[in-house]
Amino acid sequence: MEQHEDSARAQAERALIKKVAWRFLPILILGYLLNYLDRTNVGFAALTMNKDLGLSASQFGFGAGIFFLAYSLFEVPSNLMLFRIGARLWLARIMITWGICSAVMALVVGPHSYYAARLLLGLSEAGFFPGVTFFLSSWFPARYRTTILAWFLLAVPLSSLVGGPLSGGLLLLDGLWGMSGWKWMFLVEGMPTALVGIWAFFLLADSPDKASWLSPSERTMMNEMLSSETRAKPRKDFAAALRDPRVHVLALIQFGFTVGSYGVGVWMPLILKQFLSSPLEIGLVSAIPYAFACVGMLLWARHSDRTGNSLGNLGVSCALGAVGLAFSVFAHSTVASMIGLTLALVGVTAARAIFWAIPGRIMTGVGAAAGFAYINCIAALGGFAGPYVIGWAKEETGSFAAGLGVMGAILVVTVLLVFPLRHFQRQAAMTAST
């Protein structure tokens, strides 16, 4: 009888998690898809924009990366504000302002206005990803978190899977109503984000107690699931989180795989331009690695949840990213190079989903809001480093190989950082048990 009651309870919990997931994930996935598209569509714009604006490879790389410097500066303040006024209002504000700033990219006329527009876009987007991560960790217990995060992070490869052909196709509007194709691309891909932000304001809820679409019994069950979750000495304030060495190691690990993710994502259209001529063709071919990354990330996240070995899976996924980049550097054909880049993207995309299930076990409350932002702030510097290093290496060597090689080496160091994190985790577990 007791076993039957436990089984019925487990089924009711899974049904509730599914109901909440269907409420939140579609809007959040769409928002992050547009978010990631706004970061990387500049790579497609570069196919024609660089010539129109007179941008060199290093100037383009710097402008693509300066977004992340602005993003990093305002990451922690943005998430502290989110914790103070609520995720529902703040996430909606972020989406509305970044949609407007993304469309403003259509107005740039030279290097300086290009830098300024990217800077504004970074400022407006600051806090979105860690804010959503904090929001999801406030709603979903740890045993479901990696899978839920993987579905949310599906937006990353999907943005390139959908965005590649879309951006390439929009570039073909060149000359329509006297506007360049890259300007049409920024307008069409930017403005819908503001509408999604308005939708999010009415759809999200800051906590189960504020969710009118849940029944009283469902609110009680959700609160019980969240309150019963055990955490090893959770850091409830920002200062305590910063004193925890695990938080800094996590920040460095995410920096490592972010370098690979954005380096490849921003520059892939120009890498493919060496072999292909049509923007639409480049868009379609660039979508192939991301199709594999979508499937690989979901399967790997499910495996990580089932095994409970987040750190081991994180190390292996980063190692696959390093192997893929090395393979692409030494490949002697377009097909072999694409296989290498595909392996790299599967690795770094899976690492992203596995990674974000870990900080929620260390931090809670305002410590989680600011700590998640701090980790993502350091990691965002990888978004600056990746595109800039490849642009600088391309100017110096005339080839993309050197930049890809540097990113592969950074991923090797990232794998090594997982080992001290394991040590710190064991220490924390021993401390919690005493």
C-alpha positions as CSV (number, residue, x, y, z in Angstrom):
1,M,0.0,0.0,0.0
2,E,2.8,2.4,0.9
3,Q,4.7,1.5,-2.2
4,H,1.5,2.3,-4.3
5,E,1.2,5.7,-2.6
6,D,4.9,6.5,-3.3
7,S,4.3,5.6,-7.0
8,A,1.2,7.7,-7.2
9,R,3.1,10.6,-5.6
10,A,6.0,10.3,-8.0
11,Q,3.5,10.3,-11.0
12,A,1.8,13.4,-9.6
13,E,5.1,15.1,-9.2
14,R,6.2,14.3,-12.8
15,A,2.8,15.5,-14.1
16,L,3.2,18.8,-12.2
17,I,6.8,19.3,-13.5
18,K,5.6,18.6,-17.0
19,K,2.7,21.2,-16.6
20,V,5.1,23.9,-15.3
21,A,7.7,23.1,-18.1
22,W,5.1,23.5,-20.8
23,R,4.1,26.8,-19.3
24,F,7.5,28.3,-19.1
25,L,9.9,26.6,-21.6
26,P,8.3,27.6,-24.9
27,I,8.5,31.3,-24.2
28,L,12.0,31.0,-22.6
29,I,13.3,28.9,-25.4
30,L,12.0,31.4,-28.0
31,G,13.5,34.3,-26.0
32,Y,16.9,32.7,-25.7
33,L,16.8,31.6,-29.4
34,L,16.3,35.3,-30.3
35,N,18.9,36.2,-27.7
36,Y,21.6,34.0,-29.2
37,L,20.6,34.9,-32.7
38,D,21.2,38.6,-31.8
39,R,24.7,37.7,-30.7
40,T,25.8,35.7,-33.7
41,N,23.8,37.0,-36.6
42,V,26.6,39.7,-36.9
43,G,28.6,36.9,-38.5
44,F,26.2,36.7,-41.4
45,A,26.0,40.5,-41.6
46,A,29.7,40.5,-42.0
47,L,29.4,38.8,-45.4
48,T,28.4,42.1,-46.9
49,M,28.4,44.6,-44.0
50,N,32.2,44.6,-43.5
51,K,32.7,45.9,-47.0
52,D,30.0,48.5,-46.7
53,L,31.4,49.8,-43.5
54,G,35.1,49.3,-44.3
55,L,35.7,47.0,-41.4
56,S,38.9,45.0,-41.1
57,A,39.0,41.5,-39.7
58,S,40.3,42.7,-36.3
59,Q,37.7,45.6,-36.2
60,F,34.9,43.2,-36.9
61,G,36.1,40.7,-34.3
62,F,36.5,43.5,-31.7
63,G,33.0,44.8,-32.4
64,A,31.6,41.3,-32.2
65,G,33.3,40.8,-28.9
66,I,32.7,44.2,-27.3
67,F,29.1,43.1,-26.8
68,F,30.4,40.7,-24.2
69,L,32.5,43.3,-22.3
70,A,29.3,45.4,-21.8
71,Y,27.3,42.3,-21.0
72,S,29.9,41.3,-18.3
73,L,30.0,44.7,-16.7
74,F,26.2,44.8,-16.0
75,E,25.7,41.1,-15.5
76,V,25.8,41.1,-11.6
77,P,23.9,44.4,-11.2
78,S,21.2,43.2,-13.5
79,N,20.7,39.9,-11.6
80,L,20.6,41.7,-8.3
81,M,17.8,43.9,-9.7
82,L,16.0,40.8,-10.9
83,F,16.2,39.3,-7.4
84,R,14.8,42.6,-5.9
85,I,11.9,43.2,-8.3
86,G,11.2,39.7,-9.6
87,A,12.1,37.7,-12.6
88,R,8.8,38.2,-14.4
89,L,9.2,42.0,-14.7
90,W,12.9,42.1,-15.2
91,L,13.2,39.4,-17.9
92,A,10.4,41.1,-19.8
93,R,12.3,44.4,-19.6
94,I,15.5,42.9,-20.8
95,M,13.8,41.3,-23.9
96,I,12.0,44.5,-24.8
97,T,15.1,46.7,-24.7
98,W,17.4,44.3,-26.4
99,G,14.9,43.8,-29.3
100,I,15.0,47.6,-29.8
101,C,18.8,47.8,-29.6
102,S,19.2,44.9,-32.0
103,A,17.1,46.7,-34.6
104,V,19.3,49.8,-34.1
105,M,22.2,47.8,-35.6
106,A,20.6,48.6,-39.0
107,L,21.6,52.3,-38.4
108,V,25.4,51.8,-38.1
109,V,27.5,53.7,-40.7
110,G,31.2,52.9,-39.7
111,P,33.5,51.2,-37.1
112,H,32.6,53.6,-34.2
113,S,28.9,53.4,-34.6
114,Y,29.2,49.6,-35.0
115,Y,31.1,49.4,-31.7
116,A,28.5,51.7,-30.0
117,A,25.6,49.6,-31.2
118,R,27.2,46.4,-30.1
119,L,27.9,48.0,-26.7
120,L,24.3,49.0,-26.2
121,L,23.1,45.6,-27.2
122,G,25.4,44.0,-24.6
123,L,24.1,46.4,-21.9
124,S,20.5,45.7,-22.7
125,E,20.9,41.9,-22.7
126,A,22.9,41.7,-19.5
127,G,21.4,39.4,-17.0
128,F,19.1,37.5,-19.3
129,F,20.7,34.1,-19.3
130,P,21.7,33.9,-15.6
131,G,18.3,35.4,-14.8
132,V,16.5,32.6,-16.6
133,T,18.9,30.1,-14.9
134,F,18.1,31.5,-11.5
135,F,14.3,31.5,-12.4
136,L,14.4,27.8,-13.5
137,S,16.4,26.8,-10.4
138,S,13.7,28.5,-8.3
139,W,11.0,26.3,-9.9
140,F,12.5,23.0,-10.7
141,P,14.2,20.5,-8.2
142,A,17.8,19.4,-8.9
143,R,16.8,15.9,-10.1
144,Y,15.0,17.5,-13.1
145,R,17.2,20.5,-13.6
146,T,19.8,19.3,-16.1
147,T,17.0,18.1,-18.5
148,I,15.0,21.3,-18.1
149,L,18.1,23.4,-18.7
150,A,19.0,21.3,-21.7
151,W,15.6,22.0,-23.2
152,F,16.0,25.7,-22.5
153,L,19.5,25.6,-23.9
154,L,18.2,23.9,-27.0
155,A,17.7,27.5,-28.2
156,V,21.5,27.9,-28.7
157,P,21.9,25.3,-31.5
158,L,18.4,26.0,-32.8
159,S,19.2,29.7,-33.2
160,S,21.9,28.7,-35.6
161,L,19.9,25.9,-37.2
162,V,17.1,28.3,-37.9
163,G,19.1,31.5,-38.0
164,G,21.6,30.4,-40.5
165,P,19.2,29.9,-43.4
166,L,17.0,32.8,-42.2
167,S,19.9,35.3,-42.0
168,G,21.4,34.1,-45.3
169,G,17.9,34.5,-46.9
170,L,17.4,38.0,-45.5
171,L,20.7,39.1,-47.0
172,L,19.1,38.5,-50.4
173,L,16.8,41.4,-49.7
174,D,19.7,43.7,-50.6
175,G,18.4,46.8,-52.3
176,L,14.8,46.4,-51.3
177,W,13.5,49.9,-50.6
178,G,17.0,51.2,-50.9
179,M,18.3,49.2,-47.8
180,S,21.2,46.8,-47.7
181,G,20.3,43.1,-47.0
182,W,22.2,43.1,-43.7
183,K,20.1,46.0,-42.4
184,W,16.9,44.1,-43.2
185,M,18.4,41.2,-41.3
186,F,18.9,43.2,-38.1
187,L,15.4,44.8,-38.3
188,V,13.5,41.5,-39.0
189,E,15.4,39.5,-36.4
190,G,15.5,42.2,-33.7
191,M,12.0,43.7,-33.4
192,P,10.0,40.5,-32.7
193,T,12.0,40.1,-29.4
194,A,10.2,43.1,-27.9
195,L,6.9,41.4,-28.6
196,V,8.1,38.2,-26.9
197,G,9.1,40.3,-23.9
198,I,5.5,41.6,-23.6
199,W,4.2,38.1,-23.8
200,A,6.7,36.9,-21.1
201,F,5.4,39.5,-18.7
202,F,1.9,38.0,-18.8
203,L,3.1,34.3,-18.9
204,L,5.8,34.0,-16.2
205,A,5.3,33.8,-12.4
206,D,8.0,34.5,-9.8
207,S,7.1,31.6,-7.5
208,P,4.5,28.8,-7.1
209,D,2.6,31.0,-4.6
210,K,2.1,33.6,-7.4
211,A,1.0,31.2,-10.1
212,S,-2.7,31.6,-10.4
213,W,-2.8,28.8,-13.0
214,L,-1.8,26.2,-10.4
215,S,-4.3,24.7,-8.0
216,P,-3.7,25.0,-4.3
217,S,-2.7,21.4,-4.0
218,E,-0.2,21.8,-6.9
219,R,1.3,24.9,-5.3
220,T,1.7,22.9,-2.1
221,M,3.3,20.0,-3.9
222,M,5.8,22.2,-5.8
223,N,6.8,24.1,-2.6
224,E,7.4,20.7,-0.8
225,M,9.6,19.4,-3.7
226,L,11.7,22.6,-3.6
227,S,12.0,22.8,0.2
228,S,13.0,19.2,0.5
229,E,16.0,19.6,-1.8
230,T,19.3,19.2,0.1
231,R,22.3,21.4,-0.8
232,A,25.8,21.1,0.5
233,K,26.2,24.3,2.6
234,P,24.3,26.6,0.2
235,R,25.7,30.1,-0.2
236,K,22.8,32.5,0.5
237,D,24.6,35.8,0.0
238,F,26.9,37.1,-2.7
239,A,29.9,37.6,-0.4
240,A,29.7,34.0,0.9
241,A,29.4,32.7,-2.7
242,L,32.6,34.6,-3.7
243,R,34.5,33.0,-0.8
244,D,33.7,29.6,-2.2
245,P,36.5,28.4,-4.5
246,R,34.1,26.3,-6.4
247,V,32.3,29.4,-7.8
248,H,35.6,30.7,-9.3
249,V,36.5,27.4,-10.8
250,L,33.0,27.1,-12.3
251,A,33.5,30.6,-13.8
252,L,36.8,29.6,-15.4
253,I,35.3,26.4,-16.8
254,Q,32.4,28.2,-18.4
255,F,34.9,30.8,-19.8
256,G,36.7,27.9,-21.5
257,F,33.8,26.4,-23.4
258,T,32.3,29.8,-24.1
259,V,35.5,30.7,-26.0
260,G,34.9,27.7,-28.3
261,S,31.2,28.2,-28.6
262,Y,31.2,31.9,-29.7
263,G,34.5,31.7,-31.6
264,V,33.0,29.1,-33.9
265,G,29.5,30.6,-33.9
266,V,30.5,34.1,-34.9
267,W,33.1,33.2,-37.5
268,M,31.6,30.1,-39.1
269,P,29.9,32.1,-42.0
270,L,33.2,33.7,-42.9
271,I,35.0,30.3,-42.6
272,L,32.5,28.8,-45.0
273,K,32.8,31.8,-47.4
274,Q,36.2,30.3,-48.3
275,F,34.4,27.4,-50.0
276,L,30.9,28.7,-50.8
277,S,29.6,31.9,-52.5
278,S,25.9,32.3,-51.9
279,P,24.8,33.7,-48.5
280,L,21.8,31.3,-48.5
281,E,24.0,28.3,-49.3
282,I,26.4,29.4,-46.4
283,G,23.3,29.6,-44.1
284,L,22.1,26.2,-45.0
285,V,25.5,24.5,-44.6
286,S,26.2,26.3,-41.3
287,A,23.0,24.8,-39.9
288,I,24.3,21.2,-40.3
289,P,26.6,21.2,-37.2
290,Y,23.9,22.7,-35.1
291,A,21.4,20.0,-36.0
292,F,23.8,17.4,-34.5
293,A,24.4,19.7,-31.6
294,C,20.6,19.8,-30.8
295,V,20.3,16.1,-30.6
296,G,23.7,15.5,-28.9
297,M,22.9,18.1,-26.1
298,L,19.5,16.6,-25.2
299,L,20.8,13.0,-25.2
300,W,23.9,13.9,-23.2
301,A,21.8,16.0,-20.6
302,R,19.4,13.1,-20.1
303,H,22.4,10.7,-19.6
304,S,23.9,13.1,-17.1
305,D,20.7,13.3,-15.1
306,R,20.4,9.5,-15.1
307,T,24.0,8.9,-14.0
308,G,24.1,11.8,-11.6
309,N,27.7,12.4,-12.7
310,S,27.6,16.0,-13.8
311,L,31.3,16.7,-13.4
312,G,32.4,13.6,-15.3
313,N,30.1,14.4,-18.2
314,L,31.2,18.0,-18.2
315,G,34.9,17.0,-18.5
316,V,34.2,14.6,-21.4
317,S,32.0,17.1,-23.3
318,C,34.7,19.8,-23.1
319,A,37.3,17.2,-24.2
320,L,35.2,16.4,-27.2
321,G,35.1,20.1,-28.0
322,A,38.9,20.2,-27.9
323,V,39.3,17.1,-30.1
324,G,36.8,18.5,-32.7
325,L,38.7,21.9,-32.9
326,A,42.0,20.1,-33.3
327,F,40.5,17.9,-36.0
328,S,39.2,20.9,-37.9
329,V,42.6,22.6,-37.8
330,F,44.5,19.6,-39.3
331,A,41.8,18.6,-41.7
332,H,42.7,18.7,-45.4
333,S,39.2,18.9,-46.9
334,T,36.0,20.9,-46.4
335,V,34.1,17.9,-45.3
336,A,36.7,16.8,-42.8
337,S,36.8,20.4,-41.4
338,M,33.0,20.5,-41.0
339,I,33.1,17.1,-39.2
340,G,35.6,18.6,-36.7
341,L,33.6,21.7,-36.2
342,T,30.4,19.6,-35.7
343,L,32.1,17.5,-33.0
344,A,33.4,20.7,-31.3
345,L,29.9,22.2,-31.3
346,V,28.3,19.0,-30.0
347,G,30.9,19.1,-27.1
348,V,30.6,22.7,-26.1
349,T,26.8,22.8,-26.5
350,A,26.4,19.7,-24.3
351,A,28.8,21.2,-21.8
352,R,26.6,24.3,-21.4
353,A,23.6,22.2,-20.4
354,I,25.4,19.9,-18.0
355,F,27.3,22.9,-16.5
356,W,24.3,25.0,-15.4
357,A,22.8,22.2,-13.3
358,I,25.9,22.5,-10.9
359,P,25.8,26.0,-9.5
360,G,22.2,25.6,-8.2
361,R,23.5,23.0,-5.8
362,I,26.0,25.5,-4.3
363,M,24.0,28.7,-4.1
364,T,20.5,29.8,-3.1
365,G,18.7,33.1,-2.7
366,V,20.4,36.4,-3.5
367,G,23.7,34.4,-3.5
368,A,22.4,32.4,-6.5
369,A,21.1,35.4,-8.3
370,A,24.4,37.3,-8.0
371,G,26.6,34.2,-8.2
372,F,25.0,32.9,-11.4
373,A,25.6,36.4,-12.9
374,Y,29.2,36.4,-11.6
375,I,29.9,33.1,-13.3
376,N,28.3,34.2,-16.5
377,C,30.0,37.5,-16.3
378,I,33.5,35.9,-16.3
379,A,32.3,33.4,-19.0
380,A,31.1,36.3,-21.2
381,L,34.7,37.5,-21.5
382,G,35.1,34.2,-23.4
383,G,32.5,35.5,-25.8
384,F,34.8,38.5,-26.4
385,A,38.0,36.5,-26.5
386,G,36.8,33.8,-29.0
387,P,35.7,36.1,-31.9
388,Y,38.6,38.6,-31.3
389,V,41.4,35.9,-31.2
390,I,40.2,34.3,-34.5
391,G,40.0,37.8,-36.1
392,W,43.4,38.8,-34.9
393,A,44.9,35.4,-36.0
394,K,43.3,35.6,-39.4
395,E,44.9,39.0,-40.0
396,E,48.3,37.9,-38.8
397,T,48.4,34.5,-40.5
398,G,45.9,34.7,-43.3
399,S,44.2,31.5,-41.9
400,F,41.6,30.6,-39.4
401,A,43.6,27.5,-38.2
402,A,45.7,29.4,-35.6
403,G,42.7,30.9,-33.9
404,L,40.8,27.6,-33.8
405,G,44.0,25.9,-32.4
406,V,44.2,28.5,-29.6
407,M,40.5,27.8,-28.7
408,G,41.2,24.0,-28.7
409,A,44.1,24.6,-26.2
410,I,41.8,26.6,-24.0
411,L,39.3,23.7,-24.0
412,V,42.1,21.3,-22.9
413,V,42.8,23.6,-19.9
414,T,39.1,23.6,-19.2
415,V,39.0,19.8,-19.0
416,L,41.9,20.0,-16.4
417,L,39.9,22.4,-14.3
418,V,37.2,19.8,-13.7
419,F,39.6,17.8,-11.5
420,P,40.1,20.5,-8.8
421,L,36.4,21.1,-8.9
422,R,35.9,17.5,-8.0
423,H,38.3,17.9,-5.1
424,F,36.4,21.0,-3.8
425,Q,33.1,19.1,-4.1
426,R,34.4,16.2,-2.0
427,Q,35.7,18.7,0.6
428,A,32.3,20.4,0.7
429,A,30.5,17.1,1.1
430,M,32.7,16.1,4.0
431,T,32.2,19.4,5.7
432,A,28.4,19.2,5.2
433,S,28.4,15.7,6.8
434,T,30.3,16.8,9.9
